[in-house]
Amino acid sequence: MKNKLFRLCLTAFASVMVLSCGTEEKVYTISSPGNTNELVFKLTEKGEPQYSFSSNGKTVIEPSLMGFEFQEANKMTDGFEVVNTEEKSVDENWDQPWGEFKTVRDNHKELVVHLKESKGDGRLMDIIFRIFDDGLGFRYYFPEQPNMGEVKIADEVTQFTFPFDNDVWWMPVHSENSYYESFYRKTPISKTDTINTPATFETKDSLFVAIHEANLTDFASMTLLKTNGNSYKSDLVPWADGVKVYAKTPFQTPWRTVMVGTKAGDLAMSTLTLNLNEPCKIEDASWITPMKYVGIWWGMHLDKYTWGQGEIHGATTENTKKYIDFAAANGFDGVLVEGWNEGWDGDWTADGTAFSFVKPYPDFDLEEITRYAAAKNVRLIGHHETAGAASHYESQLEDAYSLYNKIGVNSVKTGYVNKYLDKKEWHDSQFGVRHYRKVIETAAKHHIMIDNHEPVKGTGLWRTYPNLMAQEGARGQEYNAWSADGGNTPEHTTIMPFTRMLAGPFDFTPGNFNFDYETPNKAMVQTTVAKQLALYVVIFSPLQMASDLPENYEGRAEFQFIKDVPCNWEESKVLDSKIGEYVTITRKDRNSEEWFLGSITNSDARKIAVPLNFLKQGVPYKAEIYRDGEGADYKENPYPVSIDVMTVNSTSVLDLDLAPGGGTAVRFIPITN
């Protein structure tokens, strides 16, 4: 469904004339459709491109420089003149095959500034700005031209200069791990060094701002290097040889994005990143279906099973059939099986070239298992751990995905557990970006959905290739089994919706019901059971796992919520939140009139009053409420869950009593006569 309104002006964009040092200086200004935000562009006296950005009259980004430096070529950072400009307005709706929203509105104004070096080679560079009511995106475009062909980018000088030493939620780059699997920490800008995006800022004039990027295609990932004052500079992740990006004209960069809102929830519900990606390239996406699944996975982390062969090998035909039976009996769509293929024996992390993605172990009958699953309306979810051997994996992609397509496997969880790809390249370098894209495109050709672990960060590519369903790229539930620091903290998941989740769906794998386990590092789930339920609403993924062992769900009435909660939504809203403390999110099911709500807290007990004005007016609803039971506490007694049923409507207020590390999950069912 599309409803388009375009306005295109090919004449020079209206500019404001300012006198400076006796010379005429042009300033180009463009506002968002609702006049909420404003972008200002100009050239300095040295001909340096410079932009600034404000929201509701408050400065978000002070004048900040733009441009590129190259190896074996002169830099393109100054000496420019404006050739001409173009303006365009867009207002259209487009539908997602899955997501937090069914329909997304793309409403922005665009300013294209065509620049040319006034001396020397006279090289050309365009800067394209798109301004929305929820933020700004801009990218560089280098057209095909006589004096610029193949280039090696040495540096990007794009700056993000803040007016204050704002607080920022951030994680470091590469110093702790290569997979974005660090805790977010909150410090002033002045206490940071090089940080990953998304980075979320709480400004001193009561705005919430996030710096990220969109449509990361054949380019290096952008990190943020702290420079002078309150300024960051784009710091591209290099190849092993030091080159940041290899390119050839014509080429364009990813979008650099600045999301802004008056509440943290404004960032979480922003569609700016999606709108800056290309429309879907898959002509018929009907085979792409969100699903809930179980898997032979948690048992490996608890040392009940092994990935490799042996007496307690987890991926056996017999064991997999038990999981298939459990999935079928409880309405789950898939069963993930790890450790089914050759290559897991010994230290598989040292060299991933031993992995075969078409040869199962002798005790895993692939064709029999997929036949058995299909007979029960369940699908096998493939698992491809590469140990970072990206080129080795690429050499088997066609054969592996062809095999899966033939036997009815339509989804794959990929993994890259190694500091480097091919033992030398960063996951978030141009090399990594190219590899992950090749996997997604090849998978699409064979009707395979991808759940990518140890990924490059999400930048909205699931709009273009919606078979990229979910990614890891953060500390997931597995850290509660083996992490030396004791596992994820109670505040961890209250931070994710406003930081990591700005990069897209997160395969966190919630659903743990049993905490009476012991592993060598003494890690532990630090939530109540009710909070585990609420995470299915708070943390969005179109692939949602019930992560615990099947036997831990037996006889548990609260398991019903996991069976009922969807993973594909018509509409989503953040009702209340404070980053690191609590968050309440509600979402409407795409395939019914039901609403679901999840509310979680950190280590502090909390009382929250939730107005239910998101419900349809004049309609009564049955509210099935799964809340922390009496005496619940994530440290001492995580298990009590109270299940209540009451009638509510859009004028009702729901009083939530969250235990330390606790939560509440609610299903709202319309009552019809």
Solvent accessible surface area in square Angstrom, and as a share of the most:
residue,aa,sasa,rsa
1,M,151,0.67
2,K,123,0.52
3,N,102,0.52
4,K,103,0.43
5,L,128,0.63
6,F,102,0.43
7,R,122,0.44
8,L,108,0.53
9,C,40,0.24
10,L,120,0.60
11,T,91,0.53
12,A,77,0.60
13,F,23,0.09
14,A,86,0.67
15,S,40,0.26
16,V,88,0.51
17,M,98,0.44
18,V,62,0.36
19,L,152,0.76
20,S,29,0.19
21,C,108,0.65
22,G,80,0.76
23,T,79,0.46
24,E,123,0.55
25,E,26,0.12
26,K,98,0.42
27,V,21,0.12
28,Y,9,0.03
29,T,38,0.22
30,I,6,0.03
31,S,30,0.20
32,S,0,0.00
33,P,41,0.26
34,G,46,0.45
35,N,118,0.60
36,T,41,0.24
37,N,2,0.01
38,E,67,0.30
39,L,0,0.00
40,V,40,0.23
41,F,0,0.00
42,K,58,0.25
43,L,26,0.13
44,T,29,0.17
45,E,128,0.57
46,K,146,0.62
47,G,7,0.07
48,E,35,0.16
49,P,0,0.00
50,Q,27,0.12
51,Y,2,0.01
52,S,22,0.14
53,F,3,0.01
54,S,26,0.17
55,S,3,0.02
56,N,91,0.47
57,G,79,0.76
58,K,74,0.32
59,T,59,0.35
60,V,2,0.01
61,I,0,0.00
62,E,62,0.28
63,P,79,0.50
64,S,0,0.00
65,L,52,0.26
66,M,1,0.01
67,G,0,0.00
68,F,0,0.00
69,E,59,0.27
70,F,17,0.07
71,Q,68,0.30
72,E,155,0.69
73,A,49,0.38
74,N,112,0.57
75,K,105,0.44
76,M,0,0.00
77,T,18,0.10
78,D,56,0.29
79,G,30,0.29
80,F,9,0.04
81,E,80,0.36
82,V,38,0.22
83,V,85,0.49
84,N,60,0.31
85,T,1,0.01
86,E,48,0.22
87,E,27,0.12
88,K,55,0.23
89,S,18,0.12
90,V,9,0.05
91,D,34,0.18
92,E,22,0.10
93,N,37,0.19
94,W,17,0.06
95,D,53,0.28
96,Q,10,0.04
97,P,57,0.36
98,W,3,0.01
99,G,2,0.02
100,E,41,0.18
101,F,34,0.14
102,K,77,0.33
103,T,55,0.32
104,V,2,0.01
105,R,138,0.50
106,D,7,0.04
107,N,33,0.17
108,H,4,0.02
109,K,47,0.20
110,E,15,0.07
111,L,0,0.00
112,V,18,0.10
113,V,0,0.00
114,H,40,0.18
115,L,1,0.00
116,K,79,0.34
117,E,17,0.08
118,S,63,0.40
119,K,173,0.73
120,G,81,0.78
121,D,76,0.39
122,G,18,0.17
123,R,12,0.04
124,L,61,0.31
125,M,0,0.00
126,D,14,0.07
127,I,0,0.00
128,I,28,0.14
129,F,0,0.00
130,R,55,0.20
131,I,0,0.00
132,F,6,0.02
133,D,62,0.32
134,D,37,0.19
135,G,0,0.00
136,L,0,0.00
137,G,0,0.00
138,F,0,0.00
139,R,22,0.08
140,Y,0,0.00
141,Y,68,0.26
142,F,0,0.00
143,P,24,0.15
144,E,134,0.60
145,Q,20,0.09
146,P,137,0.86
147,N,86,0.44
148,M,9,0.04
149,G,35,0.33
150,E,142,0.64
151,V,16,0.09
152,K,66,0.28
153,I,0,0.00
154,A,33,0.25
155,D,28,0.14
156,E,0,0.00
157,V,23,0.13
158,T,0,0.00
159,Q,48,0.22
160,F,0,0.00
161,T,25,0.14
162,F,2,0.01
163,P,34,0.22
164,F,73,0.31
165,D,44,0.23
166,N,1,0.00
167,D,48,0.25
168,V,0,0.00
169,W,22,0.08
170,W,26,0.09
171,M,4,0.02
172,P,19,0.12
173,V,24,0.14
174,H,35,0.16
175,S,90,0.58
176,E,96,0.43
177,N,41,0.21
178,S,7,0.04
179,Y,30,0.11
180,Y,17,0.07
181,E,12,0.05
182,S,7,0.05
183,F,54,0.22
184,Y,19,0.07
185,R,74,0.27
186,K,89,0.38
187,T,32,0.19
188,P,47,0.30
189,I,0,0.00
190,S,60,0.39
191,K,143,0.60
192,T,12,0.07
193,D,96,0.50
194,T,30,0.17
195,I,0,0.00
196,N,10,0.05
197,T,3,0.01
198,P,5,0.03
199,A,0,0.00
200,T,0,0.00
201,F,0,0.00
202,E,42,0.19
203,T,19,0.11
204,K,131,0.55
205,D,34,0.17
206,S,81,0.52
207,L,3,0.02
208,F,41,0.17
209,V,0,0.00
210,A,0,0.00
211,I,0,0.00
212,H,0,0.00
213,E,0,0.00
214,A,0,0.00
215,N,7,0.03
216,L,3,0.02
217,T,52,0.30
218,D,69,0.36
219,F,3,0.01
220,A,0,0.00
221,S,1,0.01
222,M,0,0.00
223,T,3,0.02
224,L,0,0.00
225,L,55,0.27
226,K,38,0.16
227,T,52,0.30
228,N,132,0.68
229,G,57,0.55
230,N,38,0.20
231,S,10,0.07
232,Y,0,0.00
233,K,31,0.13
234,S,0,0.00
235,D,35,0.18
236,L,3,0.01
237,V,5,0.03
238,P,42,0.27
239,W,40,0.14
240,A,65,0.51
241,D,95,0.49
242,G,38,0.36
243,V,5,0.03
244,K,29,0.12
245,V,0,0.00
246,Y,72,0.27
247,A,19,0.15
248,K,128,0.54
249,T,9,0.05
250,P,72,0.46
251,F,26,0.11
252,Q,77,0.34
253,T,1,0.01
254,P,1,0.00
255,W,4,0.02
256,R,0,0.00
257,T,0,0.00
258,V,0,0.00
259,M,4,0.02
260,V,6,0.03
261,G,10,0.09
262,T,78,0.45
263,K,120,0.51
264,A,5,0.04
265,G,7,0.07
266,D,47,0.25
267,L,2,0.01
268,A,16,0.12
269,M,36,0.16
270,S,26,0.16
271,T,27,0.16
272,L,0,0.00
273,T,10,0.06
274,L,19,0.09
275,N,5,0.03
276,L,3,0.02
277,N,7,0.04
278,E,71,0.32
279,P,81,0.51
280,C,56,0.33
281,K,114,0.48
282,I,23,0.12
283,E,182,0.81
284,D,86,0.45
285,A,23,0.18
286,S,87,0.56
287,W,34,0.12
288,I,8,0.04
289,T,64,0.37
290,P,32,0.20
291,M,8,0.03
292,K,21,0.09
293,Y,5,0.02
294,V,2,0.01
295,G,4,0.04
296,I,0,0.00
297,W,7,0.02
298,W,2,0.01
299,G,0,0.00
300,M,4,0.02
301,H,24,0.11
302,L,33,0.16
303,D,95,0.49
304,K,84,0.36
305,Y,34,0.13
306,T,50,0.29
307,W,57,0.20
308,G,12,0.11
309,Q,91,0.40
310,G,54,0.52
311,E,186,0.83
312,I,86,0.44
313,H,10,0.05
314,G,0,0.00
315,A,0,0.00
316,T,30,0.17
317,T,29,0.17
318,E,123,0.55
319,N,21,0.11
320,T,0,0.00
321,K,49,0.21
322,K,121,0.51
323,Y,8,0.03
324,I,0,0.00
325,D,55,0.29
326,F,19,0.08
327,A,0,0.00
328,A,40,0.31
329,A,85,0.66
330,N,29,0.15
331,G,60,0.58
332,F,6,0.02
333,D,62,0.32
334,G,0,0.00
335,V,0,0.00
336,L,2,0.01
337,V,1,0.01
338,E,7,0.03
339,G,0,0.00
340,W,6,0.02
341,N,0,0.00
342,E,69,0.31
343,G,14,0.13
344,W,8,0.03
345,D,73,0.38
346,G,69,0.66
347,D,102,0.53
348,W,47,0.16
349,T,51,0.30
350,A,60,0.47
351,D,64,0.33
352,G,2,0.02
353,T,75,0.44
354,A,67,0.52
355,F,3,0.01
356,S,14,0.09
357,F,0,0.00
358,V,50,0.28
359,K,113,0.48
360,P,44,0.28
361,Y,7,0.03
362,P,125,0.79
363,D,61,0.31
364,F,3,0.01
365,D,71,0.37
366,L,11,0.06
367,E,113,0.51
368,E,48,0.22
369,I,0,0.00
370,T,11,0.06
371,R,135,0.49
372,Y,44,0.17
373,A,1,0.01
374,A,73,0.57
375,A,81,0.62
376,K,80,0.34
377,N,139,0.71
378,V,3,0.02
379,R,103,0.38
380,L,8,0.04
381,I,9,0.04
382,G,2,0.02
383,H,6,0.03
384,H,0,0.00
385,E,9,0.04
386,T,1,0.00
387,A,3,0.03
388,G,2,0.02
389,A,11,0.09
390,A,0,0.00
391,S,60,0.39
392,H,44,0.20
393,Y,0,0.00
394,E,48,0.22
395,S,87,0.56
396,Q,29,0.13
397,L,2,0.01
398,E,79,0.35
399,D,94,0.49
400,A,0,0.00
401,Y,0,0.00
402,S,50,0.32
403,L,40,0.20
404,Y,1,0.00
405,N,76,0.39
406,K,164,0.70
407,I,31,0.15
408,G,34,0.33
409,V,2,0.01
410,N,16,0.08
411,S,1,0.01
412,V,1,0.00
413,K,12,0.05
414,T,0,0.00
415,G,2,0.02
416,Y,1,0.00
417,V,51,0.29
418,N,34,0.18
419,K,106,0.45
420,Y,64,0.24
421,L,0,0.00
422,D,42,0.22
423,K,132,0.56
424,K,123,0.52
425,E,7,0.03
426,W,47,0.16
427,H,1,0.00
428,D,3,0.01
429,S,0,0.00
430,Q,0,0.00
431,F,41,0.17
432,G,0,0.00
433,V,7,0.04
434,R,101,0.37
435,H,3,0.01
436,Y,8,0.03
437,R,39,0.14
438,K,96,0.41
439,V,4,0.02
440,I,8,0.04
441,E,70,0.31
442,T,15,0.09
443,A,0,0.00
444,A,13,0.10
445,K,131,0.55
446,H,28,0.13
447,H,86,0.38
448,I,1,0.00
449,M,0,0.00
450,I,2,0.01
451,D,5,0.03
452,N,5,0.03
453,H,11,0.05
454,E,12,0.06
455,P,1,0.01
456,V,14,0.08
457,K,13,0.05
458,G,6,0.06
459,T,3,0.02
460,G,0,0.00
461,L,23,0.11
462,W,28,0.10
463,R,22,0.08
464,T,5,0.03
465,Y,25,0.09
466,P,1,0.01
467,N,0,0.00
468,L,9,0.05
469,M,1,0.00
470,A,1,0.01
471,Q,15,0.07
472,E,2,0.01
473,G,5,0.04
474,A,1,0.01
475,R,11,0.04
476,G,3,0.03
477,Q,1,0.00
478,E,25,0.11
479,Y,20,0.08
480,N,4,0.02
481,A,0,0.00
482,W,91,0.32
483,S,6,0.04
484,A,89,0.69
485,D,84,0.44
486,G,21,0.20
487,G,1,0.01
488,N,9,0.04
489,T,44,0.25
490,P,9,0.05
491,E,62,0.28
492,H,3,0.01
493,T,8,0.05
494,T,0,0.00
495,I,9,0.05
496,M,1,0.00
497,P,4,0.03
498,F,0,0.00
499,T,0,0.00
500,R,13,0.05
501,M,28,0.12
502,L,15,0.07
503,A,4,0.03
504,G,10,0.09
505,P,8,0.05
506,F,1,0.00
507,D,4,0.02
508,F,5,0.02
509,T,5,0.03
510,P,1,0.01
511,G,0,0.00
512,N,0,0.00
513,F,0,0.00
514,N,39,0.20
515,F,13,0.05
516,D,114,0.59
517,Y,27,0.10
518,E,133,0.60
519,T,8,0.05
520,P,117,0.74
521,N,71,0.36
522,K,131,0.55
523,A,0,0.00
524,M,57,0.26
525,V,2,0.01
526,Q,43,0.19
527,T,14,0.08
528,T,0,0.00
529,V,0,0.00
530,A,0,0.00
531,K,0,0.00
532,Q,1,0.00
533,L,0,0.00
534,A,0,0.00
535,L,1,0.00
536,Y,4,0.01
537,V,0,0.00
538,V,1,0.01
539,I,2,0.01
540,F,7,0.03
541,S,1,0.00
542,P,0,0.00
543,L,7,0.03
544,Q,6,0.03
545,M,1,0.01
546,A,1,0.01
547,S,1,0.01
548,D,3,0.02
549,L,17,0.08
550,P,18,0.11
551,E,89,0.40
552,N,27,0.14
553,Y,5,0.02
554,E,115,0.52
555,G,84,0.81
556,R,63,0.23
557,A,70,0.54
558,E,16,0.07
559,F,11,0.05
560,Q,78,0.35
561,F,1,0.00
562,I,1,0.00
563,K,68,0.29
564,D,35,0.18
565,V,1,0.01
566,P,25,0.15
567,C,12,0.07
568,N,18,0.09
569,W,3,0.01
570,E,60,0.27
571,E,60,0.27
572,S,6,0.04
573,K,72,0.30
574,V,26,0.15
575,L,56,0.28
576,D,61,0.32
577,S,28,0.18
578,K,111,0.47
579,I,12,0.06
580,G,9,0.09
581,E,53,0.24
582,Y,35,0.13
583,V,0,0.00
584,T,0,0.00
585,I,2,0.01
586,T,0,0.00
587,R,3,0.01
588,K,28,0.12
589,D,14,0.07
590,R,38,0.14
591,N,129,0.66
592,S,40,0.26
593,E,102,0.46
594,E,25,0.11
595,W,13,0.04
596,F,1,0.00
597,L,0,0.00
598,G,0,0.00
599,S,0,0.00
600,I,0,0.00
601,T,0,0.00
602,N,15,0.08
603,S,47,0.30
604,D,79,0.41
605,A,63,0.49
606,R,48,0.17
607,K,159,0.67
608,I,14,0.07
609,A,66,0.51
610,V,4,0.02
611,P,70,0.44
612,L,0,0.00
613,N,111,0.57
614,F,19,0.08
615,L,4,0.02
616,K,130,0.55
617,Q,154,0.68
618,G,78,0.75
619,V,34,0.20
620,P,57,0.36
621,Y,5,0.02
622,K,75,0.32
623,A,0,0.00
624,E,27,0.12
625,I,0,0.00
626,Y,9,0.03
627,R,45,0.16
628,D,14,0.07
629,G,12,0.11
630,E,172,0.77
631,G,57,0.55
632,A,9,0.07
633,D,36,0.18
634,Y,25,0.10
635,K,147,0.62
636,E,148,0.66
637,N,57,0.29
638,P,13,0.08
639,Y,65,0.25
640,P,34,0.22
641,V,33,0.19
642,S,39,0.25
643,I,72,0.36
644,D,52,0.27
645,V,94,0.54
646,M,86,0.38
647,T,94,0.54
648,V,5,0.03
649,N,59,0.30
650,S,14,0.09
651,T,119,0.69
652,S,29,0.19
653,V,85,0.49
654,L,4,0.02
655,D,101,0.52
656,L,3,0.01
657,D,77,0.40
658,L,1,0.00
659,A,12,0.09
660,P,33,0.21
661,G,0,0.00
662,G,0,0.00
663,G,0,0.00
664,T,0,0.00
665,A,0,0.00
666,V,0,0.00
667,R,48,0.18
668,F,0,0.00
669,I,37,0.19
670,P,28,0.18
671,I,70,0.35
672,T,117,0.68
673,N,198,1.02
